[in-house]
Each structure stands twice: as C-alpha cells, then as structure tokens.
Amino acid sequence: MWDMTESRTAVVGPGAIGGLVAAMLQRAGHDVVVVARAGTARHVTEHGLDVTTDEFGSWHAPLTAVTEVPRGARVVVAVKAEGLADAVRLVEHAEPAEVVALLNGLDHVDALRAALPGVRVVGATIAGETLRTGAGGPGPALVRHRGTLLRVVVPDDAADLGVVTALRDTPIEVLTGGTEAEVLWKKLRFLAPLALLTSTWGSGIGEALTRDDGLTAGLLAEIAATATAEGVPTTGEELRGILDGFPATMRSSLQADVEAGHVGELDAIGGAVRRRAADHRIAAPMLDDLLGRIAHRAAEIGAGAQA
Ligand SMILES: NC(=O)c1ccc[n+]([C@@H]2O[C@H](COP(=O)([O-])OP(=O)(O)OC[C@H]3O[C@@H](n4cnc5c(N)ncnc54)[C@H](OP(=O)(O)O)[C@@H]3O)[C@@H](O)[C@H]2O)c1
C-alpha cells in the first residue's frame, strides 16, 4: 500500500459513475486514482477511459488504477451495492481522510460508518444517466453520459469536505440538500417506485404506473409513509406527480439487471425501504408483493438463460 497526501482522491469502483467522476476530477487538475478489482485495474492502467458526453465534452482520461485504497486518501465510493462488502474491506484499512458514498439506497452508509469509526463518512446522491461499456475489450473502456443532468447532492454539513470542494471544480453541479436522511430519501422516495414498477412490469414508467392502479397507489402510499417517518414529509400523490413528470419511456437500471437475470440493487433500493417501513411499524403489503415478484422474475430469467 502506498501513502498519499490528503489532497489525493481515490475513487473506488471505476464504473459508470466512478469512471465519470474520476475522469472529471482528473480533467479539473486533481490528483486522482481509481481503485478496482485486479483485472479492471490492469485494463484501466493500460488503456485509461474514454469519456463521451452530450454536454461536457469528450476526452481520453489516462487514469491510474490500483487495487488498494491508498492510505490517507479522500475516498469516493462508487461501486454498486453488490460490490459494497468488497469496497468496505478496501477502505477500512486505509485510514481515509474522508469518505463520500454515491450509491443509491440507505444501508451502505451504515455499513461504511460501522467499519470506519472516527472517519467522516457521508452519504450523497448523484443524478445523471451514465453507462460504462467495453471494460476488458481491446481498447479503453467507454464512459457515456447522456443529456444535461449531472448533479451531486450532499448534506449541508458536508459542504466543506475535500471531495465536495474538488467536485466544484468539475462541470458536475454540486448542491447541498439538508440532512443526510433528507438527501438520501428525497431521491429514494421516487427512485424506489420507479425501479420497482418498471422491474415488475418490464416496461417504461408511463405504462408501469397504469398497469394496476390499486397496486401503484398502495405502493406509493407505503413509500410516502416511510419517507415521512424518516423525516421527509411526502404523500403518495406527490410521488405520483414526480413519476408522471418523467418521460413515459424511462426505464431503470434495476430493470436492466432483472432482465439480465439478476436482482442487482433490489435489496439496496426496495429492501431498504421495506426495512425502514418495518422499523416504523408501517404495513407494506405492496412492497412485499413487488419485492417477491421481482426476485421471482429475475430468477426465472436467469434460469432461462442457463437452460
Ligand atoms: N449509472 C448511473 O447513471 C447512475 C446514476 C445515479 C446513481 N447511480 C448509482 O451509482 C452506483 C454505481 O452505479 P454504476 O452505474 O456506476 O455501476 P457500474 O457501472 O456497474 O460500476 C460499478 C463499479 O464498481 C466496481 N465493483 C464492483 N464490485 C466490486 C468489487 N468487489 N470491488 C471493487 N470494485 C467493484 C465495478 O467493477 P468492474 O469495473 O470490475 O466491473 C465497477 O467499476 C449505484 O449505486 C447506482 O445505483 C448510477
């Protein structure tokens, strides 16, 4: 493990979000490494990443990749929930200066915090449609950002963190959004129904919202009651308004995972809401129903692919 100063940033998980954030920090002149599994680390070090965006230019990012978090670094965690346990193991022995997590969901923040007593760990959200392809191919992996939206929201008390200050040097819009619970729930309250409904019905959100009106209304009411109990007052009607405002064709990354035969972030998104509902003794039969249906659908598709 090599040492580095606190001004260096280590991005764990150079996928869509981690690759984009690392490339943007590097382009803004920051000292950044990505932390990846051995194969990915070799590939990134050898080829770098090619970044293509509609709004922020396109460039080659000659990133350095390592397999351990450099001691004392500021850390951005950008794995998916499936990689969280490994990310925690990577970060916990590195005495990081601070950790900012960009995953969707809630529970990852508790897992990181439990492993890093005394370290500033912050849950933040990122919005922006990004995909990484071509890792392991003959040339650089490609990070593709579509559209104009690229925004990180951090809790008010994280505005002065080193990572957050560095992100302000990039084209990423950086906002503060209240407490950490408010930041995470303001996203999860609409992300969860978007992900669960599109994954259940295998359609865009427009059709998914109208396939079963009772189920949709019940689900939104359960999620709204849970968000309200967690400190973000909202109603099912408000959530319906947010979802109706999305393009009808919008799909979710959970849906893509389910349609590839695995459950992806089902537990990190839907399971997390279900657990918080239980904490507040909020009955959640619609959530239970959809969590079961989606797991079943993923298993069936997965089994079909293997047959
Ligand atoms: N993509 C978006 O548009 C978007 C938007 C908002 C929020 N988010 C959220 O951001 C988070 C990251 O999503 P993403 O789309 O960037 O995912 P992704 O493209 O799949 O990237 C995940 C990264 O984590 C790495 N990883 C996985 N397991 C690992 C492990 N055990 N050890 C180290 N690295 C590991 C992957 O490694 P390899 O490189 O080896 O595959 C990959 O680099 C998710 O919580 C997602 O919900 C995504």
Ligand as a Chemical Component Dictionary entry (heavy atoms), coordinates in Angstrom:
data_LIG
# 
_chem_comp.id                   LIG 
_chem_comp.type                 NON-POLYMER 
_chem_comp.pdbx_formal_charge   0 
_chem_comp.three_letter_code    LIG 
# 
loop_
_chem_comp_atom.comp_id 
_chem_comp_atom.atom_id 
_chem_comp_atom.alt_atom_id 
_chem_comp_atom.type_symbol 
_chem_comp_atom.charge 
_chem_comp_atom.model_Cartn_x 
_chem_comp_atom.model_Cartn_y 
_chem_comp_atom.model_Cartn_z 
_chem_comp_atom.pdbx_ordinal 
LIG N1  N1  N 0  -25.129 4.830  -13.810 1  
LIG C1  C1  C 0  -25.943 5.808  -13.476 2  
LIG O1  O1  O 0  -26.461 6.523  -14.355 3  
LIG C2  C2  C 0  -26.248 6.101  -12.029 4  
LIG C3  C3  C 0  -26.921 7.305  -11.712 5  
LIG C4  C4  C 0  -27.153 7.601  -10.395 6  
LIG C5  C5  C 0  -26.762 6.726  -9.386  7  
LIG N2  N2  N 1  -26.144 5.563  -9.711  8  
LIG C6  C6  C 0  -25.729 4.679  -8.604  9  
LIG O2  O2  O 0  -24.316 4.724  -8.521  10 
LIG C7  C7  C 0  -23.807 3.465  -8.040  11 
LIG C8  C8  C 0  -22.790 2.930  -9.068  12 
LIG O3  O3  O 0  -23.513 2.614  -10.249 13 
LIG P1  P1  P 0  -22.828 2.469  -11.673 14 
LIG O4  O4  O 0  -23.911 2.599  -12.672 15 
LIG O5  O5  O -1 -21.657 3.352  -11.763 16 
LIG O6  O6  O 0  -22.376 0.939  -11.624 17 
LIG P2  P2  P 0  -21.339 0.181  -12.582 18 
LIG O7  O7  O 0  -21.198 0.896  -13.878 19 
LIG O8  O8  O 0  -21.761 -1.232 -12.571 20 
LIG O9  O9  O 0  -19.962 0.334  -11.819 21 
LIG C9  C9  C 0  -19.717 -0.314 -10.601 22 
LIG C10 C10 C 0  -18.231 -0.319 -10.364 23 
LIG O10 O10 O 0  -17.985 -0.990 -9.136  24 
LIG C11 C11 C 0  -16.968 -1.924 -9.366  25 
LIG N3  N3  N 0  -17.046 -3.057 -8.467  26 
LIG C12 C12 C 0  -17.995 -3.990 -8.395  27 
LIG N4  N4  N 0  -17.678 -4.900 -7.482  28 
LIG C13 C13 C 0  -16.509 -4.501 -6.987  29 
LIG C14 C14 C 0  -15.661 -5.022 -6.027  30 
LIG N5  N5  N 0  -15.997 -6.159 -5.424  31 
LIG N6  N6  N 0  -14.508 -4.373 -5.739  32 
LIG C15 C15 C 0  -14.181 -3.227 -6.379  33 
LIG N7  N7  N 0  -14.953 -2.682 -7.337  34 
LIG C16 C16 C 0  -16.092 -3.323 -7.619  35 
LIG C17 C17 C 0  -17.170 -2.403 -10.768 36 
LIG O11 O11 O 0  -16.016 -3.083 -11.110 37 
LIG P3  P3  P 0  -15.587 -3.542 -12.557 38 
LIG O12 O12 O 0  -15.103 -2.263 -13.168 39 
LIG O13 O13 O 0  -14.526 -4.524 -12.294 40 
LIG O14 O14 O 0  -16.822 -4.086 -13.209 41 
LIG C18 C18 C 0  -17.436 -1.069 -11.427 42 
LIG O15 O15 O 0  -16.230 -0.387 -11.651 43 
LIG C19 C19 C 0  -25.035 2.553  -7.867  44 
LIG O16 O16 O 0  -25.466 2.571  -6.542  45 
LIG C20 C20 C 0  -26.080 3.204  -8.773  46 
LIG O17 O17 O 0  -27.399 2.918  -8.359  47 
LIG C21 C21 C 0  -25.862 5.225  -11.013 48 
# 
loop_
_chem_comp_bond.comp_id 
_chem_comp_bond.atom_id_1 
_chem_comp_bond.atom_id_2 
_chem_comp_bond.value_order 
_chem_comp_bond.pdbx_ordinal 
LIG N1  C1  SING 1  
LIG C1  O1  DOUB 2  
LIG C1  C2  SING 3  
LIG C2  C3  SING 4  
LIG C2  C21 DOUB 5  
LIG C3  C4  DOUB 6  
LIG C4  C5  SING 7  
LIG C5  N2  DOUB 8  
LIG N2  C6  SING 9  
LIG N2  C21 SING 10 
LIG C6  O2  SING 11 
LIG C6  C20 SING 12 
LIG O2  C7  SING 13 
LIG C7  C8  SING 14 
LIG C7  C19 SING 15 
LIG C8  O3  SING 16 
LIG O3  P1  SING 17 
LIG P1  O4  DOUB 18 
LIG P1  O5  SING 19 
LIG P1  O6  SING 20 
LIG O6  P2  SING 21 
LIG P2  O7  DOUB 22 
LIG P2  O8  SING 23 
LIG P2  O9  SING 24 
LIG O9  C9  SING 25 
LIG C9  C10 SING 26 
LIG C10 O10 SING 27 
LIG C10 C18 SING 28 
LIG O10 C11 SING 29 
LIG C11 N3  SING 30 
LIG C11 C17 SING 31 
LIG N3  C12 SING 32 
LIG N3  C16 SING 33 
LIG C12 N4  DOUB 34 
LIG N4  C13 SING 35 
LIG C13 C14 SING 36 
LIG C13 C16 DOUB 37 
LIG C14 N5  SING 38 
LIG C14 N6  DOUB 39 
LIG N6  C15 SING 40 
LIG C15 N7  DOUB 41 
LIG N7  C16 SING 42 
LIG C17 O11 SING 43 
LIG C17 C18 SING 44 
LIG O11 P3  SING 45 
LIG P3  O12 DOUB 46 
LIG P3  O13 SING 47 
LIG P3  O14 SING 48 
LIG C18 O15 SING 49 
LIG C19 O16 SING 50 
LIG C19 C20 SING 51 
LIG C20 O17 SING 52 
# 
